[in-house]
Amino acid sequence: MLVLKDVTAHYGTSQALFGMSLALNAGSVVTLLGRNGMGKTTTINTIMGIVKASGGSITFDGEELVGRASFRTANLGLGLVPEGRQIFPNLSLRENLVATASNHLGVADPWTIDKVFALFPELETRVSSMGNLLSGGEQQMLAIGRALMTNPRLLILDEATEGLAPLVRRKIWDALEQVRAEGMSILVVDKNLADLMRIADHHHIVQRGEVVWSGTTEDLRADEATRRQYLEF
Ligand code: ATP
């Protein structure tokens, strides 16, 4: 579904991606792992067209994404839950959800506000609250709901559980498992390896702007040396 081949990216003269290659099959949950500053966020932002690739190819169901404007990439069915949530602080929870609602792809059973509330019941009681008055966990659930309202086929999450209490993290992973059970493909960056091993099928470890290890959850569980070398923080 998503294929990155030899992708490079720069911030000015400083290179951040040095030939990123990875693949994600439809219906799977795939992670990008690695320590801080290794290029995971840059990879996601390059897929979304927020950072421009300086070389290589990124295809989504065969369509080239390199050189495409961000909104056109989103319209192809990629939904981003960005690092730091970035919800609209001066809009109510409901308005945040309505703001992104679209169904460009003519999905048969599109996401609605009620469907988001069924996934995250705690949001319903806060429907009129302003974005900036929501707790961190509520903001994160809202950020996920807002991405779902675009009816993506691939949901991309960058540090979706950062700074959240274990109970809230659990709610978010449970919700993502539910979404996945409905057929959603998911690409996720997170630091909570134990949670990711529970939900993900395939992992890519990113080190200095390239993938240095790929494998299944079973492979990663069995490979203590790799975990110790690249993933202990
Ligand atoms: P983290 O978990 O800390 O977000 P990451 O693996 O997502 O880390 P990136 O944020 O993609 O890593 O950073 C990759 C490299 O690019 C780092 O060396 C970082 O300093 C650099 N970088 C990231 N954003 C910028 C920017 N806006 N301008 C310049 N350099 C940047």
Residues whose N, C-alpha, C, O or C-beta is under 5 A from the ligand:
A	BS01	ATP	Y11 A16 R35 N36 G37 M38 G39 K40 T41 T42 T43
